[in-house]
Amino acid sequence: MCSVGVVHLAPTIISRRPSIYASNARKNSWLRAKINGEADPLLQAAIKAASLRFQETHRPEPLFLDPYAGCLVDPTMQMDLKKYSHHYCLATKLIDDKLLRTVNHIDGIKQVVLLTDGMDTRPYRLNWPTSSIIFDISPERIFQQAAEKLKGVGAKIPRNCMFLHVPLESSNIQQTLHSKGFNGNHPSIWAMQGLSIVTLASFEEILCIVSSLAMNGCLFLGELPAWLAKTEIRSKSSMEKWMDKLFMSNGFRVEMLCYNEAARSLGKELAPKDYKNILFVAEQLRYSDDQMETWRREFNRVEEEGDEEGFDEL
C-alpha cells in the first residue's frame, strides 16, 4: 500500500554480518567524483536542486522555505511559479518533516547524517533541537563553494548544535565519521537526497555503511534513482519486491512512499511528468557495529567474572 508515513512495526532484531569497510584498493570508488569546473554534472545537478528550492520558496503557499537557496543559484535564473509542485520539492518537504519529528524524540545527543549534493541547506534552515550533531557527506569542492556563499549571506546553524562535513572523497567514510565523533551506540537518523549514485553496487555499499553505523531501530530515508533496478520493472508490486529484497539483504525493512498520495495529503498537485526517483523510508533491523562491540565486551566481562567466582569457590 502506498502511504505517506512510516509504518510503525514491532521492534525486530536481526543478527548482523561483520562490518564491511571500503578497502584501500577501492578507496570508496563509488564516492569519488572528479569535479572539473563549472561544467561538471555534479555541480550542475546541485545548482538545479537549489534553484528548485529557491522557486518553491517564492511560490504562493510554499511547501517549505529555503532562505539560503538564492545565494547558490544564477541570479538571472528564470522563475517558474506554475501551480504544480515539483516532485523534488515534495520529497524535500517530507524528508524535512521526518528528520525534525525524529530528532525531537531522541534524548541526549541527536545524530543526523545527510548524504547530499554539497548544496543542502538543511543544517542552516531547519530548526534543529539542542544537542543535534549534523554530518554532511558530499563532494568536497561543491560543499566548500556552497559553504563560502552561505557564510557570505550570514547562514548559521542553530545554537548549541554542531555541523561537520565528511568529504565524499574520503577513503573510508565509516572511519572518517568515527573520527569526527559519530557514535554507533547513540541514536541517529540518515537521509539521502541529491547524492550521485552511479551503480546499484554503489548504493548497496551505502546501505552497508549505514547498516554498520546506525543503531537498531534507526531510520534511513530519502530518494534513490529508479533506474538502479537492473531489469525493467513494469509494475508497482514488482518494484516493491525488488526494494524489499535490496534493503532486507542489508538489514533494513523498507517502505516505498507514493509521491501523488503525499501531494494530495498536503493539498498540492504534482507536475504532470515522470520523475525517475523512488521515495523511501527504511528501518534498521540489525545492531550497529558499536552496539555489537559493546555487547561482546559485556559478555566477555560477565564470563570472566563467572570464571573468577568459580575459581574462588574451589
C-alpha positions in Angstrom: 0.0 0.0 0.0 1.2 3.5 -0.9 1.4 5.7 2.1 2.9 9.0 3.3 4.1 8.0 6.8 6.2 5.2 8.2 4.5 2.0 9.2 5.2 1.6 12.9 6.1 -2.1 13.5 7.1 -4.0 16.5 10.9 -3.9 17.1 12.8 -6.7 15.3 16.3 -7.9 15.9 18.3 -9.5 13.2 21.9 -10.6 13.8 24.2 -8.7 11.5 27.0 -9.8 9.3 30.5 -8.4 10.1 31.1 -4.8 9.1 32.3 -4.2 5.6 34.7 -1.3 5.2 35.9 0.1 1.9 39.3 -1.3 1.1 42.3 0.8 0.4 42.3 -0.6 -3.1 38.8 0.5 -3.8 39.0 3.7 -1.8 35.3 4.2 -1.9 35.3 4.4 -5.7 31.5 5.0 -5.6 32.1 8.1 -3.6 34.9 9.7 -5.7 33.9 12.4 -8.1 36.2 14.4 -10.3 34.9 17.9 -10.3 36.5 19.7 -13.2 35.0 23.2 -13.1 31.6 24.7 -13.8 30.6 22.2 -16.5 30.8 19.3 -14.0 27.4 17.4 -14.0 27.5 17.0 -10.2 27.8 20.8 -9.7 25.1 21.5 -12.2 22.8 19.0 -10.6 23.4 20.6 -7.2 22.6 24.1 -8.6 19.5 22.8 -10.3 18.2 21.4 -7.0 19.0 24.7 -5.2 17.0 26.5 -8.0 14.0 24.3 -7.4 14.1 25.1 -3.6 14.5 28.8 -4.4 11.5 28.7 -6.7 9.4 26.8 -4.2 10.2 29.3 -1.5 8.8 32.1 -3.7 5.6 30.2 -4.7 2.3 31.1 -3.0 1.8 28.8 0.0 5.2 27.0 -0.5 5.9 23.6 0.8 8.9 24.9 2.7 11.1 28.0 3.0 14.7 27.9 2.0 16.0 31.5 2.6 19.6 30.5 1.6 19.0 28.8 -1.8 19.1 32.2 -3.6 22.9 32.6 -2.9 23.5 29.2 -4.6 21.8 29.9 -8.0 22.3 32.1 -11.0 20.7 35.5 -10.2 19.5 35.6 -13.8 17.6 32.4 -13.5 14.1 32.4 -15.0 11.4 31.8 -12.3 8.8 29.1 -12.9 5.9 29.6 -10.4 3.3 27.3 -12.0 0.6 25.9 -9.8 2.2 22.4 -9.8 4.8 21.4 -7.2 7.9 19.6 -8.3 8.5 16.0 -7.1 11.9 17.0 -5.7 10.3 19.8 -3.6 7.6 17.4 -2.3 10.3 14.9 -1.3 12.3 17.7 0.4 9.3 18.6 2.5 8.6 15.0 3.6 12.3 14.5 4.4 12.5 17.7 6.4 9.4 16.8 8.4 10.6 13.3 9.2 14.0 14.5 10.2 12.7 17.0 12.7 10.0 14.7 14.1 12.6 12.0 14.7 15.4 14.1 16.3 12.9 15.9 18.6 12.1 12.5 20.1 15.7 11.5 20.7 17.0 12.0 24.2 20.5 13.4 24.6 22.8 13.6 21.6 20.9 13.7 18.3 23.0 12.4 15.3 21.8 13.4 11.8 23.7 12.1 8.7 22.9 13.8 5.4 24.1 12.3 2.1 23.8 15.2 -0.2 25.0 17.0 -3.4 27.0 19.5 -1.4 24.5 22.3 -1.5 22.0 21.0 1.0 20.9 23.9 3.3 19.1 21.8 5.9 21.8 22.3 8.5 21.0 26.1 8.4 17.4 26.4 7.5 15.8 23.7 9.8 15.1 24.3 13.5 17.3 21.6 14.9 16.9 21.0 18.7 19.7 21.5 21.1 22.5 18.9 21.1 22.0 18.0 17.4 25.1 16.9 15.6 24.7 17.1 11.8 27.1 15.3 9.5 27.1 16.2 5.8 28.6 13.6 3.4 29.1 15.3 0.0 31.7 16.3 -2.7 34.4 18.4 -1.1 34.7 21.1 -3.7 30.9 21.6 -4.1 30.5 21.8 -0.4 33.3 24.3 0.1 31.8 26.5 -2.7 28.4 26.4 -1.1 29.8 27.0 2.4 31.6 30.2 1.3 28.5 31.6 -0.3 26.3 30.6 2.7 28.7 32.3 5.1 28.6 35.4 2.9 24.8 35.7 3.5 25.1 35.1 7.2 23.8 31.5 7.3 24.4 29.9 10.7 23.4 26.6 12.3 21.1 26.7 15.3 22.6 27.4 18.7 24.1 24.6 20.7 24.2 22.4 17.6 27.3 21.1 15.6 27.8 20.8 11.9 30.6 18.6 10.4 31.5 17.9 6.8 32.7 14.5 5.7 34.3 14.7 2.2 32.7 12.3 -0.3 36.2 11.5 -1.5 37.3 10.1 1.9 38.9 6.7 1.5 36.9 5.3 4.4 33.6 7.0 5.2 33.0 5.0 8.4 36.4 5.7 9.8 36.0 9.4 9.0 32.6 9.6 10.6 34.0 8.0 13.7 37.0 10.3 13.8 34.6 13.3 13.7 32.6 11.9 16.7 29.9 9.7 15.3 28.9 7.1 17.9 27.1 3.9 16.8 25.9 3.5 20.4 23.8 6.6 20.1 20.6 7.0 18.0 20.9 8.5 14.5 18.8 9.3 11.5 20.1 9.2 7.9 18.7 11.0 4.9 19.8 10.8 1.3 18.8 13.4 -1.3 21.0 14.6 -4.2 23.9 12.2 -3.6 25.1 11.0 -7.0 24.6 7.2 -7.4 26.5 5.6 -10.2 25.5 1.9 -10.0 23.4 -0.5 -7.9 26.6 -1.8 -6.3 27.4 1.7 -5.1 24.0 2.1 -3.4 24.4 -1.3 -1.8 27.7 0.0 -0.4 25.9 2.9 1.0 23.4 0.6 2.6 26.2 -1.4 4.1 27.8 1.7 5.6 24.5 2.9 7.1 23.8 -0.6 8.4 27.2 -0.8 10.1 26.8 2.6 11.8 23.1 3.0 12.7 21.7 1.5 15.8 18.9 -1.0 15.7 15.6 0.9 15.1 17.2 3.9 13.4 15.8 5.3 10.2 17.3 5.8 6.7 15.1 7.8 4.3 15.3 9.7 1.1 15.3 9.3 -2.7 17.1 6.9 -4.9 17.1 6.6 -8.7 14.5 4.1 -10.1 17.0 3.0 -12.8 19.0 1.2 -10.1 16.9 -1.8 -10.9 18.9 -3.8 -13.5 15.8 -5.3 -15.1 12.8 -3.2 -16.3 10.2 -3.1 -13.6 6.7 -2.7 -15.1 4.5 -2.8 -12.0 4.4 -1.3 -8.6 4.3 -4.7 -7.0 7.5 -5.9 -8.7 9.2 -2.6 -7.7 8.2 -3.2 -4.1 9.5 -6.8 -4.2 12.8 -5.5 -5.6 13.1 -2.9 -3.0 12.3 -5.3 -0.2 15.0 -7.7 -1.4 17.6 -5.0 -1.8 17.0 -3.4 1.6 16.4 -6.6 3.6 19.6 -8.1 2.3 21.3 -5.2 4.1 19.3 -5.4 7.3 16.5 -2.9 6.6 12.8 -3.1 6.4 11.7 -0.6 3.8 8.5 1.2 2.7 8.1 3.0 -0.6 6.2 6.3 -0.4 3.8 7.5 -3.1 4.5 11.0 -4.4 1.0 11.5 -5.6 -0.7 10.4 -2.4 1.8 12.5 -0.4 1.0 15.5 -2.5 -2.8 15.1 -2.1 -2.3 14.8 1.7 -0.7 18.3 1.6 -3.3 19.7 -0.7 -0.8 20.0 -3.6 -0.7 19.0 -7.2 2.4 17.5 -8.8 3.8 18.4 -12.1 2.3 16.0 -14.7 5.6 14.4 -15.7 7.7 11.4 -15.0 10.0 11.6 -12.0 12.8 8.9 -12.0 13.3 8.6 -8.3 11.9 6.4 -5.5 10.9 7.9 -2.2 11.6 5.5 0.7 11.8 5.1 4.5 13.7 2.2 5.9 14.2 0.9 9.5 17.4 -0.6 10.7 16.8 -4.2 12.0 20.3 -5.0 13.0 22.6 -3.8 15.7 25.3 -1.4 14.7 29.0 -2.4 14.9 29.4 -0.3 18.0 26.4 -2.0 19.7 27.8 -5.4 18.8 31.2 -4.5 20.2 29.6 -3.2 23.4 27.7 -6.5 23.7 30.8 -8.5 23.2 32.7 -6.6 25.8 29.9 -7.1 28.3 29.6 -10.8 27.5 33.3 -11.3 28.0 33.2 -9.3 31.3 30.4 -11.5 32.6 32.2 -14.7 31.6 35.5 -13.6 33.2 33.7 -12.7 36.4 31.9 -16.0 36.4 35.2 -17.9 35.9 36.8 -15.9 38.8 33.9 -16.7 41.2 34.1 -20.4 40.2 37.8 -20.5 41.0 37.3 -18.8 44.4 34.7 -21.5 45.3 37.2 -24.2 44.5 
